[in-house]
Structures are given as C-alpha cells and as structure tokens.
Amino acid sequence: MRFPRRSGILLHPTSLPGRFGIGDMGDAAFRFADFLAWAGQTYWQVLPLSPTGYGDSPYQGLSAFAGNPMLISPEKLMEQGDLLPADLDTLPSFNPASVDFGLVIRFKTNLLDRAFSRFQQSGSSVRKQAFRSFCRDAAHWLDDFALFMALKEAHELRPWPVWEPELARRQPEALALAREHLADKIERAKYQQWQFFQQWLALKRYANEHGLAIIGDLPLYVSEDSADVWANSQLFQFDNNLRLKLVAGVPPDYFSETGQLWGNPIYRWREMARNGYAWWIARFRMAFTQADVVRIDHFRGFYNYWEVPAGEPTAVKGRWVRGPGASLFRAITRALGDVAIIAEDLGDFDPKSRAGVDALQAEFGYPGMKVLQFAFGNGRNDPFLPHTYPRDTVVYTGTHDNDTTVGWYQATSTEKERDYARRYMARSGSDIAWDFIRLAWGSAANTAMAPAQDLLSLGHSARMNTPSTSGAPNWCWRLLPDALNEGVAARLGEMTEIYGRKPPHPPLSPSEGERN
C-alpha cells in the first residue's frame, strides 16, 4: 500500500525561521525534520520549489524544473568556502514573522553573486568537476533555463514575449550570440541551481533517514513567463504571433463569484501525445527527484479543464474541454513505475465530471483530498465530513489556500458552520485548531495533514494565501524561532499514536544520525 495510515505537516521552506529574511535549507530545516520525527510524523509537505516570478507565488514559477535560489542557505555556502563569515556579518533588519520578498531578493542575489565569484576564483578542482557533472546531467532543462534567466536579466526582467522577435522565437543565430555575450550570467544561473539541488537533496536525504517522506507539489499549469513555455512554445496554445489564444482558470466556485482567472497557457495535448508526453515524463521525473510523494494541484484538469479566451477580464466566459485522461498517466507509469501521487480533486463538479475524475483516480490508485473547513455547511451528508470518508483519502484541516483553522472559526466561516462544527465534534470551539487536528487524525482517511499554523493555533494573520489575490501578505508568513517546541511535539505525537498513525519503527534520534 502506497499510503498506509500516517500523518504529516504542511510547511513551505520559505516559512522556516532564520536570520536571512526567508526560510532556507539551513539548520532550521533540519531542526524541523527533527521535530516531525520526534512527533511521530511521516510526511513533510511543501509547496512548489520553483523560482518565483511576479507576485512571488510558487504556483507561478519561472521553471517547472529549476529550484528557487532564494531557498539556498548562505551558511551552507560559507561551510563550502563560497562565502566568508564577513559576508554574513551585516544583515538588513528583516521581519522574523514575514518575508519581505523585495528586500530578500536584493540581499540574497548579492550574496549568491559573491558566492559564485568566489567559487570561480578559488573553488577546488574536485568541486568544479562536480559542478560540470551536474551541468552535464541536467543539460536537458538547465541549458534553456540558464539562458532564459540570463536573457531575462538582460531585458530588465520583462517577460519573454516582448523580447526581440528573434529571441522570443528562439532563432538559432540569435541564441548562439546570446550564449556568447551572456556566458558569465548563464554560468551563474547554473551555479545557483547546482547549489540548490545539493542543499535540497541533502535535506531530503536527512528527512528520509529519519523516517520522513517529502510530499512535493506539481501545479497542473506553468507560467507563460517561464523557461518551459519559452523553450517549448509549440506545446502551448499560441497564435502565429506568439500571442496566447486561450488561458487557464476555474469557473465561479467557493473561493470567487467570478471564478479564478489564472492566465496560464493551455496545453496542446494532441501535440504532447504525439511524442509520447516526453515533456510531462521529464517533469514528473524531476518532481520525484525532489520529493517522495507528489500532490498534483488541480488534478481534475487532466480529465477536463476550464479554458478562457485570452483577454477576458474574468474566468466567467469559459468552457470545459476534455483533457488527456488516462493516456498521460499510463505513459507516466510506463516510464517511472507505480509512483505515489495525491490528486487534489477539490472544487465544484457536475456528476459526469465527478465520475470521470473518480474513474481516473481509481484506475491508478491516486487518493483524493478532503478539507475539514469545507465540511460544515451542508448537513450530515456533506462529502467533507469525516464519517463519509473512504480510507483511500488525504484529509487536511486546511490547505495553503484556506484560512488557518482559527482564522476560519473567527473570521471566514458562518455561524451555521461554526454551530454544526461544535455539535459534530461535541466541542466548545475554544481549542478549534486542535479539535480539527483530532478530527482529521481520528478519521478513517489513511493520510491526515495539517498546516504548521494549526499546530500553533494561529489566527487569520498567519494565512498563507488568499486565492484570486496577489502580492503581500500572500506567501509571506514565517514560523518564529522555537515556536514548534517539545510541548507541541509531545501533544502531536500522543495524538498520532492514539489514532494509529505512528510509524512502526521509531526514527533515528539526532545522536544516531549525522546531520548534513
């Protein structure tokens, strides 16, 4: 069974504590893995690890393959000799509770530039050979990404469709000239990716050794302003002038009366099928390099998806179109084997679509999701109520797109929902976040998850994201140092054991394993 009875916590690495303005893959990440292991957890779930563009959303990444350089730990760079202690002596006045992305990006970009220069000047031959090996092994995505980032910098971060036509259309002569003129910037981008993957895979290895599996996140769509779309425009719905014809979104739903107009390019699925879904196989291979389990965001789009004519102000005037369905996942299974996937199958469904998505999940054994915050508005037969769950389910108290559970109870729920929740759980609501954790952990669902904010009973101000909005405070929340203490671990561990979610073998203690 790919999903035995287990539990875990959702915390994106940007939310980790630390002195550099944003969470990273340094010591705090290893301590968080220790916390999860001590509390008897099996899963650490993260959001997409992609480098972010405008709006700082991990769901609008600059690449589906690359990692976010802002997650690189400066202290790990210092340990390798690419930074000196003096480089880290003077820091801006960062807010420990929130990420100021503008300030962080300026500061860390400067540090990464210094690290790259020092590596070029004084890196050992062994490390330089390791770098060259990484570049060679990752060339199928890294070469295009590094050139894309160098060109984007040269164009003052403007999106690629407004670059010179010969670059936007990737004419070979123009690309060759750009590679020559931007060689140092291209090499710098590759260095950053080398450091990201060194650090992330070391952290993942440490987590795995301590009994933890990483749950990654794969968005259905990619951003128009990404290396993926620039390098593979023939796989997306553009016209002959490289203008988008159709964009992605969802119709009006729980989150928005006018739907959500995401604006991502729509795939040319027939074109992708003609070459055996090679791009998707490569994308999933990368996802399972970064993670042990992959949650597919907006899984229903593989059965049918909402496309909107480009230029519409909202997502209302769209239509449902059939996706690739089982043919894609058969190709994935042939290439990668029986991989562990969680299908984010939330949203409003007509009966035919619900049946189609259910059949797709059933064919491949992908569990769907339930969110407790959705459970209390429609009476005793609501499919989000725990007594209705099949075992092959992943239940969340809330997700990154929900309010915190305390915020939901205090601000974004109705009195009808609150009343039904109190009566359903036979609780007063005074400890609502832990009431929800207990409800999830005690449910029949094989997998139970909670955001870190709910462990700390944090309110609305700790919400990670509000759909259909952009910019701060979305994606900015950070965990304060030592907030997840031994008391929280003991409470979570006891609940995990009581409800039969603790792994059968205890994880390594810090003294039994060597921290990377």
C-alpha positions as CSV (number, residue, x, y, z in Angstrom):
1,M,0.0,0.0,0.0
2,R,1.5,3.3,-1.0
3,F,-0.4,5.3,1.6
4,P,-0.6,3.4,5.0
5,R,-2.2,5.1,8.0
6,R,0.1,8.0,8.6
7,S,0.1,11.8,9.1
8,G,2.2,14.9,8.5
9,I,2.6,18.6,8.4
10,L,2.5,21.2,5.6
11,L,5.2,23.9,5.9
12,H,6.8,25.5,2.9
13,P,10.6,26.1,3.3
14,T,10.1,29.9,2.9
15,S,8.2,29.8,6.1
16,L,11.0,28.4,8.2
17,P,12.7,30.7,10.7
18,G,16.2,32.1,10.2
19,R,18.2,35.3,10.1
20,F,18.2,35.9,6.3
21,G,14.7,37.2,5.8
22,I,13.3,34.0,4.4
23,G,13.3,30.3,5.3
24,D,16.0,28.3,3.6
25,M,17.7,24.9,3.6
26,G,20.0,25.6,6.5
27,D,19.9,24.3,10.1
28,A,16.3,25.4,10.8
29,A,15.1,23.0,8.0
30,F,17.0,20.1,9.6
31,R,15.5,21.0,13.0
32,F,12.0,21.0,11.5
33,A,12.7,17.5,10.2
34,D,13.8,16.5,13.7
35,F,10.5,18.0,15.1
36,L,8.4,15.9,12.7
37,A,10.3,12.8,13.5
38,W,10.1,13.3,17.3
39,A,6.3,13.9,16.9
40,G,5.8,10.6,15.1
41,Q,5.0,12.1,11.7
42,T,5.7,10.5,8.3
43,Y,5.2,13.4,5.9
44,W,6.7,16.9,5.4
45,Q,4.6,18.6,2.7
46,V,6.0,21.6,0.8
47,L,4.6,23.8,-2.0
48,P,6.3,24.0,-5.4
49,L,10.0,24.7,-5.0
50,S,10.3,26.6,-8.3
51,P,11.9,30.0,-8.7
52,T,9.1,32.6,-8.4
53,G,8.3,35.5,-10.7
54,Y,5.9,38.4,-10.3
55,G,3.7,38.1,-7.2
56,D,6.2,35.7,-5.5
57,S,3.7,32.8,-5.9
58,P,5.3,29.3,-6.0
59,Y,2.4,28.4,-8.4
60,Q,3.6,30.9,-11.0
61,G,7.2,29.7,-11.3
62,L,9.9,30.6,-13.8
63,S,10.6,27.0,-14.4
64,A,8.9,23.6,-13.7
65,F,12.4,22.0,-13.3
66,A,14.6,24.5,-11.5
67,G,14.7,25.3,-7.8
68,N,14.3,28.6,-6.1
69,P,17.7,30.2,-5.4
70,M,16.2,32.2,-2.5
71,L,16.0,28.9,-0.6
72,I,19.8,28.4,-0.7
73,S,21.3,28.6,2.7
74,P,24.1,31.3,3.0
75,E,25.5,29.4,6.0
76,K,25.9,26.2,3.8
77,L,27.7,28.3,1.2
78,M,30.0,29.6,3.9
79,E,30.7,26.0,5.0
80,Q,31.8,25.2,1.5
81,G,34.0,28.3,1.3
82,D,32.0,30.2,-1.3
83,L,31.1,32.8,1.3
84,L,33.2,34.2,4.1
85,P,32.0,34.9,7.7
86,A,32.4,38.7,6.9
87,D,29.8,38.3,4.1
88,L,27.2,37.5,6.7
89,D,28.1,39.9,9.4
90,T,25.9,42.8,8.3
91,L,22.2,42.0,7.6
92,P,19.2,44.1,6.8
93,S,16.6,44.5,9.5
94,F,14.4,41.5,8.4
95,N,11.0,40.9,9.9
96,P,11.2,37.5,11.6
97,A,7.5,36.9,11.2
98,S,7.1,37.8,7.5
99,V,9.0,37.6,4.2
100,D,9.7,40.9,2.5
101,F,10.4,39.4,-0.9
102,G,11.8,42.6,-2.5
103,L,14.3,43.1,0.3
104,V,15.2,39.4,0.5
105,I,15.7,39.1,-3.3
106,R,18.1,42.1,-3.4
107,F,20.0,40.8,-0.4
108,K,20.3,37.2,-1.3
109,T,21.0,37.9,-5.0
110,N,24.0,39.9,-3.9
111,L,25.2,37.0,-1.6
112,L,24.8,34.5,-4.4
113,D,26.7,36.7,-6.8
114,R,29.6,36.9,-4.3
115,A,29.5,33.1,-3.8
116,F,29.6,32.4,-7.5
117,S,32.6,34.8,-8.0
118,R,34.5,33.2,-5.1
119,F,33.7,29.7,-6.5
120,Q,35.1,30.7,-9.9
121,Q,38.2,32.2,-8.3
122,S,39.1,29.7,-5.6
123,G,36.8,26.6,-5.9
124,S,38.7,23.3,-5.7
125,S,39.2,21.2,-8.8
126,V,37.0,18.5,-7.2
127,R,34.1,20.9,-6.7
128,K,34.5,22.3,-10.2
129,Q,34.3,18.8,-11.6
130,A,31.2,18.1,-9.6
131,F,29.7,21.3,-11.0
132,R,30.5,20.3,-14.5
133,S,29.0,16.9,-13.9
134,F,25.8,18.5,-12.6
135,C,25.6,20.8,-15.6
136,R,26.0,17.8,-18.0
137,D,23.5,15.6,-16.3
138,A,20.9,18.4,-16.1
139,A,21.5,19.9,-19.5
140,H,18.1,18.8,-20.9
141,W,16.5,21.5,-18.8
142,L,19.3,23.5,-17.3
143,D,20.7,24.9,-20.6
144,D,17.4,26.5,-21.6
145,F,16.7,27.7,-18.1
146,A,20.1,29.4,-17.5
147,L,19.9,31.1,-20.9
148,F,16.3,32.2,-20.1
149,M,17.3,33.7,-16.8
150,A,20.3,35.5,-18.3
151,L,18.2,37.0,-21.1
152,K,15.5,37.9,-18.6
153,E,18.1,39.9,-16.6
154,A,19.4,41.5,-19.7
155,H,15.9,42.6,-20.5
156,E,15.3,44.1,-17.1
157,L,13.0,41.1,-16.1
158,R,10.5,41.8,-18.8
159,P,8.5,38.7,-20.0
160,W,9.9,36.9,-22.9
161,P,7.1,37.6,-25.4
162,V,8.2,41.2,-25.5
163,W,11.9,40.4,-26.2
164,E,13.3,40.9,-29.7
165,P,11.4,38.6,-32.1
166,E,14.5,36.6,-32.9
167,L,15.0,35.8,-29.2
168,A,11.3,35.2,-28.5
169,R,11.1,32.8,-31.4
170,R,14.5,31.2,-30.5
171,Q,16.2,31.7,-33.8
172,P,19.4,29.7,-33.6
173,E,21.7,32.5,-34.6
174,A,20.3,34.9,-32.0
175,L,20.5,32.2,-29.3
176,A,24.1,31.4,-30.2
177,L,25.0,35.1,-30.0
178,A,23.2,35.5,-26.6
179,R,25.1,32.5,-25.2
180,E,28.4,34.1,-26.2
181,H,27.5,37.6,-24.8
182,L,25.9,36.3,-21.6
183,A,28.2,33.4,-20.8
184,D,29.0,34.6,-17.3
185,K,25.4,35.1,-16.3
186,I,24.5,31.7,-17.8
187,E,27.2,30.1,-15.7
188,R,26.0,31.9,-12.6
189,A,22.4,30.6,-13.0
190,K,23.8,27.1,-13.4
191,Y,25.9,27.5,-10.2
192,Q,22.8,28.6,-8.3
193,Q,20.9,25.5,-9.5
194,W,23.8,23.3,-8.5
195,Q,23.8,24.7,-5.0
196,F,20.0,24.5,-4.7
197,F,20.0,20.8,-5.7
198,Q,23.0,20.0,-3.5
199,Q,21.3,21.5,-0.5
200,W,17.8,20.3,-1.2
201,L,18.8,16.7,-1.8
202,A,20.9,16.6,1.3
203,L,17.9,17.8,3.3
204,K,15.7,15.3,1.7
205,R,18.2,12.5,2.4
206,Y,18.3,13.6,6.1
207,A,14.5,13.6,6.2
208,N,14.3,10.1,4.6
209,E,16.9,8.7,7.0
210,H,14.7,10.0,9.9
211,G,11.6,8.2,8.7
212,L,10.1,11.2,6.8
213,A,8.8,11.3,3.2
214,I,8.7,14.6,1.4
215,I,5.4,15.5,-0.3
216,G,6.0,17.8,-3.2
217,D,3.6,19.8,-5.2
218,L,3.2,19.8,-9.0
219,P,0.9,22.5,-10.4
220,L,-1.1,21.4,-13.5
221,Y,-0.1,24.6,-15.3
222,V,3.1,26.5,-15.9
223,S,3.5,30.3,-16.1
224,E,3.6,32.0,-19.5
225,D,6.7,33.8,-18.5
226,S,8.7,30.7,-17.8
227,A,11.7,28.9,-19.4
228,D,9.3,25.9,-20.1
229,V,7.0,27.9,-22.3
230,W,9.7,29.9,-24.0
231,A,11.6,26.8,-24.9
232,N,8.6,24.8,-25.9
233,S,6.0,27.3,-27.3
234,Q,4.8,24.7,-29.8
235,L,3.3,22.7,-26.9
236,F,1.0,25.6,-25.8
237,Q,-1.9,27.5,-27.3
238,F,-0.2,30.4,-29.1
239,D,-1.1,32.0,-32.4
240,N,1.4,32.6,-35.1
241,N,2.4,35.9,-33.5
242,L,3.2,34.2,-30.2
243,R,0.1,35.7,-28.5
244,L,-1.9,33.4,-26.2
245,K,-5.2,32.3,-27.6
246,L,-6.5,30.6,-24.5
247,V,-5.7,30.8,-20.8
248,A,-6.5,28.7,-17.7
249,G,-8.7,29.2,-14.8
250,V,-11.7,27.8,-13.0
251,P,-15.4,28.9,-13.1
252,P,-17.1,30.6,-10.2
253,D,-16.8,28.5,-7.1
254,Y,-16.4,28.6,-3.3
255,F,-13.5,31.0,-3.5
256,S,-14.7,33.5,-6.1
257,E,-18.0,34.6,-7.6
258,T,-16.3,35.4,-10.9
259,G,-14.1,32.3,-10.9
260,Q,-10.3,32.4,-10.9
261,L,-8.6,33.7,-14.0
262,W,-5.1,32.2,-13.6
263,G,-3.9,33.3,-17.1
264,N,-1.6,30.3,-17.6
265,P,-1.2,29.0,-21.2
266,I,-3.3,26.0,-22.2
267,Y,-1.5,22.9,-23.4
268,R,-1.7,21.5,-26.9
269,W,-2.5,18.0,-25.7
270,R,-2.6,16.3,-29.1
271,E,0.9,17.7,-29.8
272,M,2.1,16.4,-26.5
273,A,0.6,12.9,-27.1
274,R,2.4,12.7,-30.5
275,N,5.8,12.5,-28.8
276,G,4.7,10.2,-26.0
277,Y,4.2,13.0,-23.4
278,A,8.0,13.4,-23.2
279,W,7.8,16.8,-21.6
280,W,5.4,15.5,-18.9
281,I,7.6,12.4,-18.2
282,A,10.6,14.7,-17.7
283,R,8.6,16.9,-15.5
284,F,7.3,14.1,-13.3
285,R,10.8,12.6,-13.2
286,M,12.1,15.9,-11.7
287,A,9.1,16.0,-9.3
288,F,10.1,12.6,-8.0
289,T,13.7,13.6,-7.7
290,Q,12.7,16.5,-5.4
291,A,10.0,14.5,-3.5
292,D,8.9,11.1,-2.5
293,V,5.2,11.7,-3.0
294,V,3.7,14.3,-5.4
295,R,0.5,16.2,-4.9
296,I,-1.0,17.3,-8.2
297,D,-2.6,20.6,-7.9
298,H,-5.9,20.9,-9.9
299,F,-5.8,17.2,-10.8
300,R,-9.3,17.4,-12.4
301,G,-7.7,19.4,-15.3
302,F,-6.3,16.1,-16.6
303,Y,-9.9,14.9,-17.1
304,N,-11.5,18.2,-18.1
305,Y,-10.3,21.8,-17.8
306,W,-11.7,25.3,-18.0
307,E,-10.3,27.4,-20.8
308,V,-11.0,31.1,-21.2
309,P,-10.3,33.2,-24.3
310,A,-7.2,35.3,-23.8
311,G,-8.2,38.9,-22.9
312,E,-11.3,38.2,-20.9
313,P,-11.4,40.2,-17.6
314,T,-12.7,37.2,-15.5
315,A,-13.0,33.5,-15.8
316,V,-16.8,33.5,-16.3
317,K,-16.8,33.2,-20.1
318,G,-15.0,29.9,-20.4
319,R,-15.8,26.3,-21.3
320,W,-15.0,22.8,-20.2
321,V,-12.7,20.8,-22.5
322,R,-11.6,17.2,-22.2
323,G,-8.0,16.6,-21.0
324,P,-5.6,13.8,-21.8
325,G,-7.1,11.5,-19.2
326,A,-5.6,8.1,-18.6
327,S,-3.3,8.1,-21.6
328,L,-1.0,10.6,-19.9
329,F,-0.8,8.6,-16.7
330,R,-0.3,5.3,-18.5
331,A,2.7,6.9,-20.1
332,I,4.0,8.2,-16.7
333,T,3.6,4.7,-15.2
334,R,5.4,3.0,-18.1
335,A,8.3,5.5,-17.7
336,L,8.5,5.8,-13.9
337,G,6.7,2.9,-12.4
338,D,3.9,2.9,-9.8
339,V,4.6,6.4,-8.4
340,A,2.9,7.8,-5.3
341,I,0.6,10.7,-6.3
342,I,-2.1,12.6,-4.4
343,A,-4.8,14.0,-6.6
344,E,-6.1,17.5,-5.5
345,D,-9.7,16.9,-6.6
346,L,-11.5,19.8,-4.9
347,G,-14.0,22.2,-6.4
348,D,-17.4,22.1,-7.9
349,F,-18.2,19.1,-10.2
350,D,-21.2,18.2,-12.3
351,P,-22.0,14.4,-12.0
352,K,-20.3,13.4,-15.3
353,S,-17.1,15.2,-14.4
354,R,-17.0,13.9,-10.9
355,A,-17.5,10.3,-12.2
356,G,-14.7,10.9,-14.8
357,V,-12.2,12.2,-12.3
358,D,-13.1,9.4,-9.8
359,A,-12.6,6.8,-12.5
360,L,-9.2,8.3,-13.4
361,Q,-8.1,8.2,-9.8
362,A,-9.4,4.7,-9.3
363,E,-7.5,3.3,-12.3
364,F,-4.2,4.5,-10.9
365,G,-4.9,4.3,-7.2
366,Y,-4.4,8.0,-6.5
367,P,-6.1,9.2,-3.3
368,G,-8.2,12.4,-3.4
369,M,-8.4,15.2,-0.8
370,K,-10.8,16.3,1.8
371,V,-10.6,19.6,3.7
372,L,-12.4,19.9,7.1
373,Q,-13.1,23.6,6.7
374,F,-15.4,22.7,3.8
375,A,-17.4,20.2,5.9
376,F,-19.9,22.0,8.0
377,G,-22.2,24.0,5.6
378,N,-24.4,21.3,4.1
379,G,-25.6,18.9,6.7
380,R,-24.9,15.3,7.6
381,N,-24.3,14.0,4.1
382,D,-21.6,16.5,3.2
383,P,-18.8,14.6,1.5
384,F,-16.2,16.5,3.5
385,L,-17.5,15.2,6.8
386,P,-15.2,12.5,8.2
387,H,-17.8,9.9,8.7
388,T,-18.2,9.8,4.9
389,Y,-14.5,9.3,4.0
390,P,-13.2,6.2,2.2
391,R,-9.8,5.1,3.6
392,D,-8.0,6.0,0.4
393,T,-8.2,9.7,1.2
394,V,-5.9,12.5,2.3
395,V,-7.7,14.8,4.9
396,Y,-6.4,18.3,5.7
397,T,-7.6,20.6,8.4
398,G,-6.9,23.3,5.8
399,T,-4.5,23.9,2.9
400,H,-2.3,26.8,1.8
401,D,-5.4,28.3,0.1
402,N,-7.6,28.2,3.2
403,D,-7.6,30.5,6.2
404,T,-5.9,29.0,9.3
405,T,-8.4,26.9,11.3
406,V,-8.6,29.6,14.0
407,G,-9.0,32.3,11.3
408,W,-11.7,30.2,9.7
409,Y,-13.6,29.9,13.0
410,Q,-13.1,33.5,14.0
411,A,-13.5,35.3,10.6
412,T,-14.2,33.4,7.5
413,S,-16.9,30.9,8.5
414,T,-20.6,31.4,9.0
415,E,-22.4,30.9,12.4
416,K,-24.2,28.0,10.8
417,E,-20.8,26.3,10.0
418,R,-19.5,27.0,13.5
419,D,-22.5,25.7,15.2
420,Y,-22.6,22.5,13.2
421,A,-18.8,22.0,13.8
422,R,-19.3,22.4,17.5
423,R,-22.2,19.9,17.6
424,Y,-20.4,17.4,15.2
425,M,-17.3,17.3,17.4
426,A,-19.0,17.8,20.8
427,R,-16.5,20.6,21.5
428,S,-16.9,24.2,22.6
429,G,-14.7,25.6,19.9
430,S,-12.3,27.1,22.4
431,D,-9.4,25.0,21.0
432,I,-10.7,24.7,17.5
433,A,-7.4,24.1,15.7
434,W,-6.6,21.1,17.8
435,D,-10.2,19.9,17.6
436,F,-9.8,19.8,13.8
437,I,-6.4,18.1,14.1
438,R,-8.0,15.4,16.4
439,L,-10.9,15.1,13.9
440,A,-8.6,14.6,11.0
441,W,-6.2,12.2,12.8
442,G,-9.1,10.2,14.1
443,S,-10.8,9.9,10.8
444,A,-10.8,6.8,8.6
445,A,-8.6,8.5,6.0
446,N,-5.3,6.8,5.6
447,T,-3.4,10.2,5.4
448,A,-4.1,13.2,7.7
449,M,-2.3,16.5,7.3
450,A,-2.3,19.9,9.0
451,P,-0.6,23.2,8.2
452,A,2.0,24.2,10.8
453,Q,-0.1,27.2,11.6
454,D,-2.8,25.0,13.1
455,L,-0.3,23.3,15.4
456,L,0.2,26.8,16.9
457,S,-3.5,27.8,16.9
458,L,-2.6,30.9,14.8
459,G,-5.2,33.2,13.5
460,H,-6.1,34.9,10.3
461,S,-2.9,36.9,10.1
462,A,-0.9,33.7,9.6
463,R,-2.9,32.7,6.4
464,M,-0.5,31.6,3.7
465,N,-2.6,32.6,0.6
466,T,-5.9,34.0,-0.4
467,P,-6.9,32.8,-3.9
468,S,-7.6,35.4,-6.6
469,T,-5.4,38.0,-4.9
470,S,-1.7,38.7,-5.4
471,G,1.2,40.2,-3.5
472,A,1.8,40.6,0.2
473,P,0.7,39.1,2.6
474,N,0.3,36.1,0.4
475,W,3.2,33.6,0.8
476,C,4.9,35.8,3.4
477,W,4.1,34.0,6.7
478,R,7.0,32.7,8.7
479,L,7.4,30.5,11.7
480,L,9.0,32.2,14.7
481,P,12.1,30.5,16.2
482,D,11.4,27.7,18.7
483,A,7.6,28.0,18.2
484,L,7.4,24.3,17.5
485,N,8.7,23.2,20.8
486,E,8.8,20.0,22.8
487,G,5.3,20.6,24.2
488,V,3.8,20.8,20.7
489,A,5.7,17.8,19.6
490,A,4.5,15.8,22.6
491,R,0.9,16.7,22.0
492,L,1.0,15.9,18.3
493,G,2.9,12.7,19.0
494,E,0.4,11.5,21.5
495,M,-2.5,12.1,19.2
496,T,-0.6,10.4,16.3
497,E,-0.1,7.3,18.5
498,I,-3.6,7.2,19.9
499,Y,-5.1,7.2,16.4
500,G,-2.8,4.6,15.0
501,R,-0.8,6.9,12.7
502,K,2.7,6.4,14.2
503,P,5.2,4.5,12.1
504,P,6.0,1.1,13.5
505,H,9.7,1.8,13.9
506,P,11.0,4.9,15.8
507,P,13.0,7.3,13.7
508,L,16.7,8.0,14.4
509,S,17.4,10.3,17.2
510,P,19.8,13.2,16.5
511,S,22.6,11.4,18.2
512,E,22.1,8.3,16.0
513,G,22.2,10.1,12.7
514,E,24.7,12.6,11.3
515,R,23.3,15.9,10.2
516,N,24.4,17.0,6.8
